[in-house]
């Protein structure tokens, strides 16, 4: 099990720790958890800088059901000046989200290990779900990113500040439009990511050097990201449709899903338009994230 080594090392440290081992573990968590937040933040920054243009093409496909060449042509018409339009919200949101994802996962795992008598696989799954649920607090950034990337809103606002200001008129709830699909995505995907990361890496050829460790981390993260991206792709399609709306009725997840399903002629392949690009983007994106995170973790 990928968790056995960590569990054994914890038991060894507890045996040489002071009598109050729980207090010892609390101090150890406080001393080391900060680097997980920092590494997650830097991994997200690197990823966004590299993959943002691909994400914009994917976004147009999710929102309008366009083919790849049509989505690329649409971006070409927008011009190079608008290529990185909307990058600030994902930069703010993703860096913070991934910092929370990795950092809170480690913190929740350690706290649950101290306070809950349960198998480690269960406590780590619970920690991943809790971390994903906490990430949903940052939904307003994902919301604004959606609006800025939609060309239909180009004339309404030109930057992140204006978008937040426009939404303010509609109240706090408007910032959290699309929260349900985000919650449906974050918790389960986190649990699968952290649960499968170790086993997948163990299945890869044994790393004998620093560079092969980096390659294995990239492959492991890329494969997981691609699989989870494909699995939760329809959820993201619904999320994008919900968040592209400003004002008006707050429709349920199921109602929006049915509407999209009917619009796309009840064909599964139409619902997954953009999934192939998302697959390749996720391989690159999560490969970069996982490799950068593990590299910085070893470095620190």
N, C-alpha and C positions, 0 to 999 in steps of 0.2 A: 504493500500500500504506500502511496506517496506521502502519507501522513505519519507512517511508522517511525521514520528517522527523527522527525521533529518531536514526536511524542516521547521516544526513547531519550532524546537529548534533554527534554524537559524533565523527565524522571531522574536522569543522572544529576541534573543541576539541583533538583529538589533534595536529593539525598545529601548533597554537600551544603545545602542552604541552611540558614538559621531555622530554629524550631518553628517559627511562624512562616511556613513555606508560602502561604497565600500572599502574605505581605511582600515576601521576596519576589514573587511573580508579578505582583502589581508594580513594584519598583522597576522590574526588568522591562515590563510593557511600556511604562512611561519613558524609560531611557532609550528604547529602540524604535518606537512606533513612528517618530517624526520622519525618519528617513524613507519610510514607505509612502508617506504623503508627498514628499519632495520628488521621489523617483517617479511616482505616478503622474505628477504635474509635468515634469520634464518630458516624459514619454509622450504625453498627450500633445504638448507643444510641438514636438518634432513631427508627429503624425499629421496634425492639422496643416502645418506649413507645406507638407509634401502632397497631401491628398485632397485638398480643398476643391480644386477645379474638377476632379473626378466626381466628388460629392455633389457638385452643382448639376452636372449632367444627370446623375442618378435622381436627384430631387425633381427635375423637370419630368422625368419618366414616371416617377411615382405619382406626381400631381396630375399630369395630363395624359398619361398612358402613351407617350410618344415612343417611337423607335429611337435607337441610339443615334443614328445619323441625323435625325430631325432635331433631337435635343442638342446635339453638338452645333448644328446649323443655327439654332435659336440663340445659343451662347455667342456664336460668331457675330450674329447680327447685333447683339448687345454691345459688342466691342470689348477690347482688352481692358478698357477703363473700368468696366463693370465685372471683370472676371473674378476679382477678389472682393466684390461687394458682398457684405454680410459676413465677412470672416471674423469680425470682432465678437459677436455673440457666441459662435462655436468655440472660438479661442478662449473666451472667458468661461463658457459653460463646460467644455470638454476637459480643459486643464483642471478645473475645480472638481468636475465629476470623477475623473480618473484618479485624482489625488484622494478623493473620498472613497472611491471604489476599492483601491488597494489599501489605503490607510485604515479605513473603518473595518474592512474585512479582517485585517490583522488584529485590530483592537477588539472587535466583537468576538473573534475566535478565542483570543486569550482570556477575555472576561467570562465567556461561556464555559471555557475549560476550567476556570477557577470556581465558578458558582453553580454549574449544572453537571449533575452526574449522568452523563449520556455518552454513547459512542462518539468518537471524535469525528467520524464522517458526518453524523447528524448535526453536531454542534457547528461544524464548518459550513454545512449547507445552510443552517439557520443564520450564521454570520453573513454569508453571501447574500441571502434574501434581505436581511436587515440593512446591509450596506446599499443594495440596489434601491430599496424603498426610501432610504434617506437621500439618495441622489435625486429623487423625484422633486425634492424641494427646489431644484434648479430649473424646473420646467419653463419658467419665464424666458430664459435665455434661448432654449430650443424653440420656443414659440416665436420669439422675435426673429430668429434665424430663418424660420420658415417664411415669414412675411417679407423679409428683405430679399430672399432668393426668388420670390414669385414676381415675375415681370409685371403682373397686373397691379402691383402695389408700388411700382417705381415712381409714380407721380404723387403718391401720398406722403412719402418720407424718403430721405436720402441717407440716413444714418441710424445707428442703434438708438441714440438718445431720442430722436424724433419718433421712432417706432414705439418705444416705451411710453413716451408722452401721449401718443394717440390712444394707446390701450388704457391709459390711466382714466380717461373719460368714461370707460365702460365698467370700471371698478376692478377690484382685486381678482375676482373670479375669472375675468377675461385673460389674465396672465397665465392662468392654469387650464386653459382650454386644451383638451387632448391629454389630460392627466391620466385617465383610465388606461389607454393603450400603453402609456409610458410605464405605469405600474405593472401591467401585464407582461411587459417586455423585460424590465430591469431585474426584478427578483429572480425569476427562473433562469434568465440568461447568465446572471452572475453565478448562480449555484452550479450550472453546467460548466461554465468557464473554469472556475476554481476547482471544481470536482474532477474534471477531466484533464486539466493541464499536466498534472504529474504523471498519470498513466500513459498519456500520449507521448510525453518526452521519454519515458522509460522504454517505449516500443521503438524509438529511433536508434540508429547505430550509436554505440557508446562514444561519447566525446572524449578525445584524448588530448585536446589542446584548447586554449582559450578561444580561438577563432571557431572551432567546431562546436563549442558550447553556445556561442553566439548564433551560429547557423541553426542549431537544434532549437534554440529558443524562438528564432524567427519562424521556423517551420511549424513548431508547436502552436504558437500564437496565431499564425496565419490560417492553419487548418481549422482551429477552433472558431476563429472569427468568421471564416467563410461559412462553416456549418451553421453557426448560430444566426448569422445574418440571413441565410436562406430560410431557416426555420421560422424566424420572426418577421420575415419580409412583409407578409400581408398585414401584420399588426402595424408596421411602420407606414404602410400605404394608408391605412385608416387614420393614423395619427397625423400624417401630413395633410390629408383632406380636412380634418377637423381644425387643424391649426392655421390653415390658409384662410379661414373665415374670420371676419372682424364684426363683432356684434351679432345680434340675432339669436335665434334659438340654440340652446345647448342640446344637441342631439346625442342619443346614446351610442355606444360603440357598435352595438348590433344593428341599429338603424342606418348608420353611416356605411357599415360593411355591406349590408343588403343593397343600398343605393349604388355603391361602386360596382358590386357584383352584377347588377342589372345593366348599368351603363356599359359594362365591358362584355356584354352579350353572354353572360353566364359561362365564360370560358376561363378555365384555370390559368392557361398560359397568358391570357390578357391581364389577369390579376397579378401575375409575376413578371410583368414587363419591367425591365430594369434589373431583374434579379441576377442575370449573368454578369452585368457590370458591377453590381453590388458584391457579387462573389469575388471577382478579381480585386475590387477595391478593398474588400475585407481581408483578403490574403495579404495584401500590401500593408494595409492600415494596422491590423492586429499583429502582423509580423513585426512591424516597426515598434509598436507599443510594447509587446512582450520582450523583444530583444533589448530595447532601450532600457526598459524597467529592470530587467535582470542584470544588464551591464552596469547600470548605475548603482544597483543594490550591492553588487560585489565590490564596486569601486569605493563605496562609502563604508 
